[in-house]
Amino acid sequence: MQTNRLYFIDAVRAFAILMMLQGHFIDTLLDPLYRNPIYPAYNVWSYFRGITAPTFFTISGLVFTYLLLRANAKGDVKKRMKKGLFRGLLLLGIGYSLRVNLVSWFTGYFSPYFLVIDVLQCIGLSLILLVILYSIFKNHSYLFSIVLFCIGCAIFVSEPLYRNLVIDKVPLFFANYMTKVNGSVFTILPWFGYSAFGAFFSTVFFRHSHRRRFKQFTIATFFIAGLFLIYYSTDFLFYLHKVTGYELLYRSADYNYLFLRMGNVLILFGLFYTFERYLKQSIISRIGEKTLSMYVIHFILLYGSFTGYGLKKFYNQALTPWEAIFGAAAFVIVVCLISFYYAKTNHFVYNLARRFTNLFKRKEHGI
């Protein structure tokens, strides 16, 4: 089966990482006095910032599963699955390492903050889960698509069941993946739901992207489905509750942010897919290839990974709106420059880590 490269994905990645950079900067350093819904600009910023994480998780599931499907078509799926597991573990490792404060460790103080779960750990675990699901259903392509779609829906609808989950008598290392009470920024639920939907989209792209007018039909579907989720998904859930009497559907509709954000993601996909021809080989695509390095760089500069000395330490919640705006613009430029001129692509980072692992294995076996 002929497969086409999805150029718009890099543009979506670039949008997500740039939104994340400015979002983290402003959210961390803006004075709480200005975090007020009475300010229209703050409302707009807050709304668009909320699209960032859903986009990241959806696009990660789409890209990763699309590569799995393409590798299977080439007869190289086992190697790709091993790479996927390795990348998942690598993201877990990087995610934990960014929370390390070597200065405090050298003084003998080990804060449980190190075990807090953030976006990288959740994406890493999501990739591992997708590999497991694919290994089970790889010989049943359509069933794989159905399972992914059903998992995404089930996770979103059941959100009230784990919204305020508290887990006792479970090691903090595991509990933090399921509950935020210990400080985790992200948990595997509901965020794996977005990765599952992204993986579902990848099966559609892989199976049909070579067909005539597929792009036009997909763009229209993105916009129609996105608008439906934004404006009518809540009413639809209430309707299902009325028909079935299932209380969980009512509770899900009463706080329906997951399907709404999925609608935002679909609109974003539709926009970037529409203008894909203008984005090939552009600076936006180059940024989309460096998301991992940019994430690591911004975390070190803003939050002070390893040393504890970052912008947050000196300007935490201290900036005025204009200072935050110009500061965020400068921060984005600096991170991009460092990433372009002093860092490599995501692929380079993965290969470097793999070489280090292989070297360690050879030493372990006395080679």
Secondary structure as UniProt FT lines:
FT   HELIX           8..29
FT   HELIX           32..34
FT   TURN            37..38
FT   HELIX           40..49
FT   TURN            50..51
FT   HELIX           52..73
FT   TURN            74..75
FT   HELIX           77..97
FT   TURN            98..99
FT   HELIX           102..106
FT   TURN            107..108
FT   HELIX           112..115
FT   HELIX           119..137
FT   TURN            138..139
FT   HELIX           141..157
FT   HELIX           159..162
FT   TURN            163..164
FT   HELIX           172..175
FT   TURN            176..178
FT   TURN            181..182
FT   HELIX           188..208
FT   TURN            209..210
FT   TURN            212..213
FT   HELIX           214..244
FT   HELIX           247..254
FT   HELIX           258..274
FT   HELIX           276..278
FT   TURN            279..281
FT   HELIX           283..288
FT   TURN            289..290
FT   HELIX           291..303
FT   HELIX           311..315
FT   TURN            316..317
FT   HELIX           321..342
FT   HELIX           346..364
FT   TURN            365..366
//
